[in-house]
Structure formats: structure tokens, C-alpha cells
């Protein structure tokens, strides 16, 4: 289905405030460059850590209602959050990880490449 058809069904112009096309699953937002942004759990401020475990330094905190682009994923400490229990961690930038238990990817597994 073309984006214009999806937008017609959804009654939107297909663009969010950041200039991104809305996917038809209402789960993620895809930018014009093809980057997919996933929402963090509603009402949660999510810690971004230096490594894929809670012992790693917090480098920043994502505000409520954030969306993140996942550059790669890796295994780390097992965490329980709003989206279940997992040992998958999402890298959102070099040296910046969030537990996938706080990110709505629509999958219990990997959704992108593994970090090297």
C-alpha cells in the first residue's frame, strides 16, 4: 500500500512534527531518509547508559514520549520493563544503550543488525 493510501485511510498528511512519514502499523515512524523511530514506553523517562547493563554510567535520560532510532542491538543484562523481560539492548548512538524492555519495537527479538 502506498504512503498516500495509508495517509488517506488514517486521515493524516503522513508527516509528524519532525518531517517523518507515519507507518501503517502506528508503532514506528519512518523518516524520509528511511530511519525508523520507535516509541519508548508511555509515561517513562528512560535511562541511556554507556553499556548494555544497569552498572554502566547513565549518560542522559530520555524524556517521556520519546522516539528513538536503533542503530544496532546487542545482548546484555536481562531487564524487565513495560514490554517484557529481555536481554536485548538498543544502541541509539555510539556508547549509548537503552534496554529493549522499554522500547516498543513490536518484536521480542532483534529488529535490526547486531552491534559489532
PyMOL commands that set and color helices and strands:
alter all, ss='L'
color gray80, all
select helices_A, chain A and resi 3-10+100-102
alter helices_A, ss='H'
color red, helices_A
select strands_A, chain A and resi 20-22+28-31+36-39+46-49+58-62+67-69+72-81+84-93+96-99
alter strands_A, ss='S'
color yellow, strands_A
deselect
rebuild
show_as cartoon
